[in-house]
Amino acid sequence: MSDDESVGGRRSGFWLRRLWSDERGMVTVEAAYVIAAIVGVVVLGIGAIVGASVQIRCTDAAREAARLTAAGDPSARTVAARLAGDRARISITDNGAQVVVEVRSPIPLIGAIEMSAYAVAAKEPTAATAVADLPAEVPP
């Protein structure tokens, strides 16, 4: 039987071609794609804003911890944890003449991505090091 032969008084190929070329419901499908794209862009935008906020918090925490550690304040890690948030990891390294602080924190909505910041500060002299650095004899 060809497309032109009739089945039950109707052409069988006619209904198949009509079904294939029917565009009813296409607006609904296109609207669904557009709505999904808009939601995706909004989620990415919110993620970028939250990521920038976490980066700023990490930078502030690293800077403050480096400054406090260089001054000899033992509360530097506590202050940095309060600034960076509960899930932040804080690493403080003393290299002798300077202090290096690294703060890493995951982005809340996107836990797989971490933001990090480094800060370096020169150690401030203490009374013991200031006396040790004085020359043994004062020139006349």
Summary of the structure (lengths in Angstrom):
residues: 140
radius of gyration: 33.6
end to end distance: 122.5
largest distance: 126.4
contacts: 345
relative contact order: 0.12
helix: 50%
strand: 20%
